[in-house]
C-alpha cells in the first residue's frame, strides 16, 4: 500500500505514519517542516494554508497513492484544496474528524446517524469554530472523494505523543507525589481512544474500502476515572495520595471541567456527549482498544524519554489545575 500522510510528524499523524511503516507500506509525508518525520518516509514540504502555492510540492510530485490520511483541524478550505488536488491521484481519503460534529447536546449512545452541527461548509474561511471546522472538513472530503471517503469521528485521544497535555498533565502531577485532588466519583466511566489504536484501525478500514462516518472511540466505561488515576500512581511509583473530591465542591471552587482537571467531566450533557457516545459501528468494523494500563505506562515511558516535558500544540491552551487552587481545595 502507498500512503500519503498530510502531516505525519506529531501525535495522531505520526502514529498513522509509524503504523504504516510497521506494515512495510510506502509512506509519503507532506508537512510544513517544523518537526522531523519518522525515518523511512519520503518527505514533501509545504504549507497547506498557502493555497495552490502551498501545495506546489504535492502537485508537482509524480505518482499516486492508495490512501490519503488527513488530520487537519482548522479552516475547511485547507481540506477542500488538498482533497480536490488528490481526487484523481488517490484511491481513498480518510479524514480524522471529531464527535464534535454532532449537534449539541449529543445524548448518550448517539450513533453516526445523529443530527449534525449546522452552518458548516467546505468553503468556510477565517475564524471557524472547531465543530464547524471539522464538519466542513468532512464535507470537503466527501465532495472530492464521495464513497471513497472515510470519516473517523474520534473523541478524546490519548497515548504516547500527546501534544494536548491531558494525560501528560496527570502523570506529571502525580509523579510529584503528595496529596492530589482527584475528581469524583471514582466510578465515572470514561471513553477515549489510544492514538495507536486509532491509527491501526484507520489503516485496516481504508485497506478494506470502508467509507462514511465511524465513531472511533472505546466503549463507554473502557476505563473509569478511578482506574485511570490509580494507574498513573502505579506506573509513576510516586506514592501520591489521591484525594477524591465531590464534583459540586470542585465546581463551587471554580475548577473548570475538562481543562482544569483534564479528562474529567461532571454528570450532564457534556459528559454524555464526550464519554457516552455510540461506539458499536467502529467496534463491529474491527476497532480494538488496548487496556488503559498499557496506554498510561507507554505514555509515562515516552514522557521520561523526553525529560518529563510533553510537546504543546501552539493552537491549544495549556491544561491543568492551578497549584494555588489545588492548595485551596486540599485545605478544605
C-alpha positions as a Markdown table, in Angstrom:
| # | Residue | x | y | z |
|---|---|---|---|---|
| 1 | Unk | 0.0 | 0.0 | 0.0 |
| 2 | Unk | 1.1 | 3.5 | -0.7 |
| 3 | Unk | 0.1 | 6.1 | 1.9 |
| 4 | Unk | 0.2 | 9.9 | 1.7 |
| 5 | Unk | 0.0 | 11.3 | 5.2 |
| 6 | Unk | -0.9 | 15.0 | 5.3 |
| 7 | Unk | 1.1 | 15.9 | 8.4 |
| 8 | Unk | 2.6 | 12.8 | 10.0 |
| 9 | Unk | 5.1 | 14.3 | 12.3 |
| 10 | Unk | 3.1 | 14.7 | 15.6 |
| 11 | Unk | 0.7 | 12.7 | 17.7 |
| 12 | Unk | -2.1 | 11.1 | 15.6 |
| 13 | Unk | -0.5 | 11.8 | 12.2 |
| 14 | Unk | 2.8 | 10.3 | 13.5 |
| 15 | Unk | 1.0 | 7.3 | 14.9 |
| 16 | Unk | -0.5 | 6.6 | 11.5 |
| 17 | Unk | 2.8 | 7.1 | 9.8 |
| 18 | Unk | 4.6 | 4.7 | 12.2 |
| 19 | Unk | 1.8 | 2.1 | 11.9 |
| 20 | Unk | 2.1 | 2.2 | 8.1 |
| 21 | Unk | 5.9 | 1.8 | 8.2 |
| 22 | Unk | 5.5 | -1.2 | 10.6 |
| 23 | Unk | 3.4 | -2.8 | 7.8 |
| 24 | Unk | 6.1 | -2.0 | 5.2 |
| 25 | Unk | 3.9 | 0.4 | 3.4 |
| 26 | Unk | 5.4 | 3.0 | 1.2 |
| 27 | Unk | 4.8 | 6.3 | 3.0 |
| 28 | Unk | 5.0 | 9.9 | 1.8 |
| 29 | Unk | 4.6 | 12.7 | 4.4 |
| 30 | Unk | 3.6 | 16.2 | 3.3 |
| 31 | Unk | 4.3 | 18.6 | 6.1 |
| 32 | Unk | 5.4 | 22.1 | 7.0 |
| 33 | Unk | 8.9 | 21.1 | 8.1 |
| 34 | Unk | 8.5 | 22.1 | 11.7 |
| 35 | Unk | 9.2 | 18.6 | 13.0 |
| 36 | Unk | 11.2 | 15.8 | 11.6 |
| 37 | Unk | 9.1 | 12.9 | 10.2 |
| 38 | Unk | 9.9 | 9.3 | 11.1 |
| 39 | Unk | 12.8 | 7.7 | 9.3 |
| 40 | Unk | 11.9 | 5.7 | 6.3 |
| 41 | Unk | 9.4 | 8.1 | 4.7 |
| 42 | Unk | 9.5 | 10.3 | 1.6 |
| 43 | Unk | 9.1 | 13.8 | 2.8 |
| 44 | Unk | 7.5 | 16.7 | 0.8 |
| 45 | Unk | 7.3 | 20.2 | 2.3 |
| 46 | Unk | 4.7 | 22.8 | 2.0 |
| 47 | Unk | 2.2 | 25.0 | 3.9 |
| 48 | Unk | -1.3 | 23.9 | 3.2 |
| 49 | Unk | -2.7 | 27.3 | 4.4 |
| 50 | Unk | -1.0 | 28.9 | 1.4 |
| 51 | Unk | -3.5 | 27.6 | -1.2 |
| 52 | Unk | -2.2 | 26.4 | -4.5 |
| 53 | Unk | 1.3 | 27.8 | -3.8 |
| 54 | Unk | 1.5 | 25.9 | -0.5 |
| 55 | Unk | 0.5 | 22.7 | -2.2 |
| 56 | Unk | 3.1 | 23.0 | -5.0 |
| 57 | Unk | 5.4 | 20.3 | -3.8 |
| 58 | Unk | 2.5 | 17.9 | -3.7 |
| 59 | Unk | 1.1 | 19.0 | -7.1 |
| 60 | Unk | 4.5 | 18.6 | -8.7 |
| 61 | Unk | 5.2 | 15.2 | -7.2 |
| 62 | Unk | 4.9 | 12.3 | -9.7 |
| 63 | Unk | 2.9 | 9.3 | -8.7 |
| 64 | Unk | -0.3 | 8.5 | -6.9 |
| 65 | Unk | -1.4 | 6.8 | -3.6 |
| 66 | Unk | -3.7 | 4.1 | -2.4 |
| 67 | Unk | -4.7 | 6.1 | 0.7 |
| 68 | Unk | -4.5 | 9.7 | 2.0 |
| 69 | Unk | -4.9 | 10.4 | 5.7 |
| 70 | Unk | -5.7 | 13.9 | 6.8 |
| 71 | Unk | -5.9 | 15.2 | 10.4 |
| 72 | Unk | -6.5 | 18.9 | 9.7 |
| 73 | Unk | -8.5 | 20.8 | 12.4 |
| 74 | Unk | -8.5 | 24.3 | 11.0 |
| 75 | Unk | -10.4 | 26.1 | 8.3 |
| 76 | Unk | -12.2 | 23.6 | 6.0 |
| 77 | Unk | -10.8 | 25.2 | 2.8 |
| 78 | Unk | -7.5 | 23.6 | 3.6 |
| 79 | Unk | -9.1 | 20.1 | 3.4 |
| 80 | Unk | -11.0 | 21.2 | 0.3 |
| 81 | Unk | -8.0 | 22.3 | -1.6 |
| 82 | Unk | -6.0 | 19.1 | -0.8 |
| 83 | Unk | -8.8 | 16.7 | -1.5 |
| 84 | Unk | -9.6 | 18.3 | -4.8 |
| 85 | Unk | -5.9 | 18.1 | -5.8 |
| 86 | Unk | -5.7 | 14.5 | -4.9 |
| 87 | Unk | -9.2 | 13.2 | -6.1 |
| 88 | Unk | -7.7 | 11.7 | -9.2 |
| 89 | Unk | -4.4 | 10.6 | -7.7 |
| 90 | Unk | -5.6 | 8.7 | -4.6 |
| 91 | Unk | -7.9 | 5.7 | -4.2 |
| 92 | Unk | -9.2 | 6.6 | -0.7 |
| 93 | Unk | -9.3 | 9.6 | 1.6 |
| 94 | Unk | -9.5 | 9.3 | 5.4 |
| 95 | Unk | -10.4 | 12.4 | 7.3 |
| 96 | Unk | -9.8 | 12.3 | 11.1 |
| 97 | Unk | -12.8 | 14.2 | 12.3 |
| 98 | Unk | -14.4 | 14.6 | 15.7 |
| 99 | Unk | -17.6 | 13.7 | 17.5 |
| 100 | Unk | -17.9 | 17.4 | 18.0 |
| 101 | Unk | -19.6 | 17.5 | 14.6 |
| 102 | Unk | -22.8 | 16.3 | 16.3 |
| 103 | Unk | -25.3 | 18.9 | 17.2 |
| 104 | Unk | -25.1 | 19.7 | 20.9 |
| 105 | Unk | -26.4 | 18.3 | 23.1 |
| 106 | Unk | -25.5 | 14.8 | 21.8 |
| 107 | Unk | -27.3 | 12.3 | 24.0 |
| 108 | Unk | -25.7 | 9.2 | 25.5 |
| 109 | Unk | -25.4 | 6.4 | 23.0 |
| 110 | Unk | -25.7 | 8.7 | 19.9 |
| 111 | Unk | -24.6 | 6.9 | 16.8 |
| 112 | Unk | -23.4 | 8.1 | 13.4 |
| 113 | Unk | -26.9 | 8.9 | 12.2 |
| 114 | Unk | -27.3 | 11.6 | 14.9 |
| 115 | Unk | -28.1 | 15.3 | 13.9 |
| 116 | Unk | -25.0 | 17.3 | 12.8 |
| 117 | Unk | -23.9 | 20.8 | 13.5 |
| 118 | Unk | -25.5 | 23.3 | 11.2 |
| 119 | Unk | -23.9 | 26.0 | 9.1 |
| 120 | Unk | -20.7 | 24.1 | 8.1 |
| 121 | Unk | -19.3 | 24.4 | 4.6 |
| 122 | Unk | -16.1 | 23.2 | 2.9 |
| 123 | Unk | -15.7 | 26.8 | 1.7 |
| 124 | Unk | -15.6 | 28.4 | 5.2 |
| 125 | Unk | -12.7 | 30.7 | 5.9 |
| 126 | Unk | -11.5 | 32.8 | 8.8 |
| 127 | Unk | -12.0 | 32.0 | 12.5 |
| 128 | Unk | -14.2 | 28.9 | 12.2 |
| 129 | Unk | -15.4 | 27.2 | 15.4 |
| 130 | Unk | -13.9 | 23.8 | 15.9 |
| 131 | Unk | -17.2 | 21.9 | 15.4 |
| 132 | Unk | -18.0 | 23.6 | 12.1 |
| 133 | Unk | -14.3 | 23.3 | 11.0 |
| 134 | Unk | -14.4 | 19.6 | 11.5 |
| 135 | Unk | -17.8 | 19.2 | 9.8 |
| 136 | Unk | -16.6 | 21.4 | 7.0 |
| 137 | Unk | -13.6 | 19.2 | 6.6 |
| 138 | Unk | -15.8 | 16.2 | 6.4 |
| 139 | Unk | -17.9 | 17.8 | 3.6 |
| 140 | Unk | -14.8 | 18.7 | 1.7 |
| 141 | Unk | -13.6 | 15.1 | 1.8 |
| 142 | Unk | -17.0 | 13.9 | 0.7 |
| 143 | Unk | -17.3 | 16.4 | -2.1 |
| 144 | Unk | -14.0 | 15.3 | -3.6 |
| 145 | Unk | -14.0 | 11.6 | -2.9 |
| 146 | Unk | -17.6 | 10.6 | -2.3 |
| 147 | Unk | -17.9 | 6.9 | -1.3 |
| 148 | Unk | -14.1 | 6.7 | -1.2 |
| 149 | Unk | -14.0 | 9.0 | 1.9 |
| 150 | Unk | -13.8 | 7.6 | 5.4 |
| 151 | Unk | -14.7 | 9.9 | 8.3 |
| 152 | Unk | -13.1 | 8.8 | 11.6 |
| 153 | Unk | -15.0 | 10.7 | 14.3 |
| 154 | Unk | -12.7 | 10.5 | 17.2 |
| 155 | Unk | -13.4 | 11.6 | 20.8 |
| 156 | Unk | -10.8 | 12.0 | 23.5 |
| 157 | Unk | -7.4 | 10.9 | 22.1 |
| 158 | Unk | -4.6 | 10.0 | 24.4 |
| 159 | Unk | -1.4 | 8.0 | 24.4 |
| 160 | Unk | 2.3 | 8.5 | 23.6 |
| 161 | Unk | 3.0 | 11.6 | 21.6 |
| 162 | Unk | 0.0 | 13.5 | 23.0 |
| 163 | Unk | 0.5 | 17.3 | 22.4 |
| 164 | Unk | -2.6 | 18.5 | 24.1 |
| 165 | Unk | -1.4 | 17.7 | 27.6 |
| 166 | Unk | -4.3 | 15.8 | 29.2 |
| 167 | Unk | -2.8 | 12.5 | 30.3 |
| 168 | Unk | 0.8 | 14.0 | 30.4 |
| 169 | Unk | -0.5 | 16.6 | 33.0 |
| 170 | Unk | -2.0 | 13.9 | 35.2 |
| 171 | Unk | 1.2 | 11.8 | 35.0 |
| 172 | Unk | 3.4 | 14.8 | 35.7 |
| 173 | Unk | 1.3 | 16.0 | 38.6 |
| 174 | Unk | 1.0 | 12.6 | 40.2 |
| 175 | Unk | 4.7 | 11.9 | 39.7 |
| 176 | Unk | 5.4 | 14.9 | 42.0 |
| 177 | Unk | 3.7 | 13.0 | 44.8 |
| 178 | Unk | 1.9 | 14.2 | 47.9 |
| 179 | Unk | -1.9 | 14.7 | 48.1 |
| 180 | Unk | -3.5 | 15.2 | 44.7 |
| 181 | Unk | -7.1 | 16.4 | 44.0 |
| 182 | Unk | -8.9 | 13.7 | 42.2 |
| 183 | Unk | -12.3 | 14.4 | 40.7 |
| 184 | Unk | -15.1 | 12.1 | 41.8 |
| 185 | Unk | -16.7 | 9.8 | 41.6 |
| 186 | Unk | -14.1 | 7.1 | 41.1 |
| 187 | Unk | -16.6 | 5.0 | 39.2 |
| 188 | Unk | -17.2 | 7.7 | 36.5 |
| 189 | Unk | -17.0 | 5.9 | 33.1 |
| 190 | Unk | -14.5 | 7.3 | 30.6 |
| 191 | Unk | -14.5 | 6.9 | 26.8 |
| 192 | Unk | -11.4 | 7.6 | 24.7 |
| 193 | Unk | -9.0 | 6.1 | 22.2 |
| 194 | Unk | -5.3 | 5.5 | 22.2 |
| 195 | Unk | -3.8 | 7.2 | 19.1 |
| 196 | Unk | -2.1 | 4.0 | 18.1 |
| 197 | Unk | -5.3 | 2.0 | 18.1 |
| 198 | Unk | -7.0 | 4.8 | 16.1 |
| 199 | Unk | -4.1 | 4.7 | 13.6 |
| 200 | Unk | -4.2 | 0.9 | 13.3 |
| 201 | Unk | -8.0 | 0.9 | 12.7 |
| 202 | Unk | -7.7 | 3.7 | 10.1 |
| 203 | Unk | -5.2 | 1.7 | 8.0 |
| 204 | Unk | -7.3 | -1.5 | 8.3 |
| 205 | Unk | -10.5 | 0.3 | 7.5 |
| 206 | Unk | -9.1 | 2.1 | 4.5 |
| 207 | Unk | -7.5 | -1.0 | 3.1 |
| 208 | Unk | -10.9 | -2.7 | 3.4 |
| 209 | Unk | -12.5 | 0.1 | 1.5 |
| 210 | Unk | -14.8 | 1.3 | 4.3 |
| 211 | Unk | -16.4 | 4.7 | 3.8 |
| 212 | Unk | -18.7 | 7.1 | 5.6 |
| 213 | Unk | -18.7 | 8.1 | 9.3 |
| 214 | Unk | -17.5 | 6.0 | 12.2 |
| 215 | Unk | -17.3 | 7.0 | 15.9 |
| 216 | Unk | -13.8 | 5.8 | 16.6 |
| 217 | Unk | -13.9 | 5.6 | 20.4 |
| 218 | Unk | -13.8 | 2.9 | 23.0 |
| 219 | Unk | -16.9 | 1.6 | 24.6 |
| 220 | Unk | -18.2 | 3.8 | 27.5 |
| 221 | Unk | -16.5 | 2.6 | 30.6 |
| 222 | Unk | -13.4 | 1.1 | 28.9 |
| 223 | Unk | -11.9 | 2.6 | 32.0 |
| 224 | Unk | -13.0 | 4.8 | 34.9 |
| 225 | Unk | -11.6 | 7.9 | 36.5 |
| 226 | Unk | -10.5 | 5.8 | 39.4 |
| 227 | Unk | -8.7 | 3.2 | 37.3 |
| 228 | Unk | -7.0 | 5.9 | 35.2 |
| 229 | Unk | -5.6 | 7.8 | 38.2 |
| 230 | Unk | -4.8 | 4.7 | 40.2 |
| 231 | Unk | -2.8 | 3.5 | 37.2 |
| 232 | Unk | -1.0 | 6.8 | 37.0 |
| 233 | Unk | 0.1 | 6.4 | 40.6 |
| 234 | Unk | 1.2 | 2.9 | 40.0 |
| 235 | Unk | 3.3 | 3.5 | 36.8 |
| 236 | Unk | 5.0 | 6.6 | 38.2 |
| 237 | Unk | 5.8 | 4.9 | 41.5 |
| 238 | Unk | 5.2 | 8.2 | 43.2 |
| 239 | Unk | 3.1 | 7.1 | 46.2 |
| 240 | Unk | 0.8 | 10.1 | 45.6 |
| 241 | Unk | -2.3 | 10.2 | 47.7 |
| 242 | Unk | -5.4 | 10.7 | 45.6 |
| 243 | Unk | -7.9 | 12.9 | 47.4 |
| 244 | Unk | -11.3 | 12.1 | 45.8 |
| 245 | Unk | -13.4 | 15.2 | 45.8 |
| 246 | Unk | -17.1 | 15.7 | 45.1 |
| 247 | Unk | -17.9 | 17.4 | 41.8 |
| 248 | Unk | -20.1 | 20.0 | 43.4 |
| 249 | Unk | -17.1 | 21.0 | 45.6 |
| 250 | Unk | -14.9 | 21.3 | 42.6 |
| 251 | Unk | -17.3 | 23.4 | 40.6 |
| 252 | Unk | -18.1 | 25.7 | 43.5 |
| 253 | Unk | -14.3 | 26.4 | 43.9 |
| 254 | Unk | -14.1 | 27.4 | 40.2 |
| 255 | Unk | -12.5 | 24.2 | 38.8 |
| 256 | Unk | -13.0 | 24.0 | 35.0 |
| 257 | Unk | -14.1 | 20.6 | 33.9 |
| 258 | Unk | -12.0 | 19.1 | 31.0 |
| 259 | Unk | -9.4 | 21.8 | 31.1 |
| 260 | Unk | -8.7 | 22.4 | 34.8 |
| 261 | Unk | -8.8 | 18.7 | 35.6 |
| 262 | Unk | -8.2 | 17.1 | 32.3 |
| 263 | Unk | -10.5 | 14.2 | 31.0 |
| 264 | Unk | -12.9 | 14.8 | 33.9 |
| 265 | Unk | -16.5 | 16.0 | 33.3 |
| 266 | Unk | -19.3 | 16.0 | 35.9 |
| 267 | Unk | -22.5 | 14.3 | 35.0 |
| 268 | Unk | -24.6 | 16.2 | 32.5 |
| 269 | Unk | -24.9 | 16.9 | 28.8 |
| 270 | Unk | -21.2 | 17.4 | 28.1 |
| 271 | Unk | -20.4 | 14.2 | 29.9 |
| 272 | Unk | -22.9 | 12.3 | 27.9 |
| 273 | Unk | -21.6 | 13.8 | 24.7 |
| 274 | Unk | -17.9 | 13.0 | 25.3 |
| 275 | Unk | -17.9 | 9.9 | 27.5 |
| 276 | Unk | -21.1 | 8.0 | 26.5 |
| 277 | Unk | -21.1 | 8.1 | 22.7 |
| 278 | Unk | -22.2 | 5.3 | 20.4 |
| 279 | Unk | -19.3 | 3.0 | 19.5 |
| 280 | Unk | -20.8 | -0.1 | 18.1 |
| 281 | Unk | -20.3 | 0.6 | 14.4 |
| 282 | Unk | -16.5 | 1.0 | 14.7 |
| 283 | Unk | -16.2 | -1.9 | 17.0 |
| 284 | Unk | -18.1 | -4.1 | 14.5 |
| 285 | Unk | -15.6 | -2.9 | 11.9 |
| 286 | Unk | -12.6 | -4.1 | 13.9 |
| 287 | Unk | -11.8 | -1.3 | 16.3 |
| 288 | Unk | -9.9 | -2.7 | 19.3 |
| 289 | Unk | -8.8 | -0.6 | 22.3 |
| 290 | Unk | -5.8 | -1.7 | 24.4 |
| 291 | Unk | -6.1 | -1.8 | 28.2 |
| 292 | Unk | -5.7 | 1.6 | 29.9 |
| 293 | Unk | -2.7 | 0.3 | 31.8 |
| 294 | Unk | -0.8 | -0.1 | 28.6 |
| 295 | Unk | -1.7 | 3.4 | 27.4 |
| 296 | Unk | -0.7 | 5.0 | 30.7 |
| 297 | Unk | 2.6 | 3.1 | 31.1 |
| 298 | Unk | 3.7 | 3.7 | 27.5 |
| 299 | Unk | 2.8 | 7.4 | 27.8 |
| 300 | Unk | 4.9 | 7.6 | 31.0 |
| 301 | Unk | 7.8 | 5.9 | 29.3 |
| 302 | Unk | 7.6 | 8.4 | 26.4 |
| 303 | Unk | 7.4 | 11.3 | 28.8 |
| 304 | Unk | 10.5 | 10.2 | 30.7 |
| 305 | Unk | 12.4 | 9.7 | 27.4 |
| 306 | Unk | 11.6 | 13.4 | 26.6 |
| 307 | Unk | 12.9 | 14.6 | 30.0 |
| 308 | Unk | 9.4 | 14.8 | 31.5 |
| 309 | Unk | 8.1 | 17.6 | 29.3 |
| 310 | Unk | 5.4 | 16.9 | 26.7 |
| 311 | Unk | 5.1 | 18.9 | 23.5 |
| 312 | Unk | 2.3 | 21.5 | 23.4 |
| 313 | Unk | 0.3 | 22.4 | 20.3 |
| 314 | Unk | 0.5 | 26.2 | 19.8 |
| 315 | Unk | -3.1 | 26.4 | 18.8 |
| 316 | Unk | -4.4 | 24.8 | 22.0 |
| 317 | Unk | -4.3 | 26.3 | 25.6 |
| 318 | Unk | -2.3 | 24.5 | 28.3 |
| 319 | Unk | -4.4 | 22.4 | 30.6 |
| 320 | Unk | -4.2 | 21.6 | 34.3 |
| 321 | Unk | -5.2 | 22.8 | 37.7 |
| 322 | Unk | -3.7 | 26.0 | 39.1 |
| 323 | Unk | -1.5 | 24.9 | 42.0 |
| 324 | Unk | -3.0 | 27.7 | 44.1 |
| 325 | Unk | -6.5 | 26.4 | 43.6 |
| 326 | Unk | -5.3 | 22.9 | 44.3 |
| 327 | Unk | -3.8 | 24.1 | 47.6 |
| 328 | Unk | -7.1 | 25.8 | 48.5 |
| 329 | Unk | -9.1 | 22.6 | 47.7 |
| 330 | Unk | -6.7 | 20.4 | 49.7 |
| 331 | Unk | -7.1 | 22.6 | 52.7 |
| 332 | Unk | -10.9 | 22.1 | 52.8 |
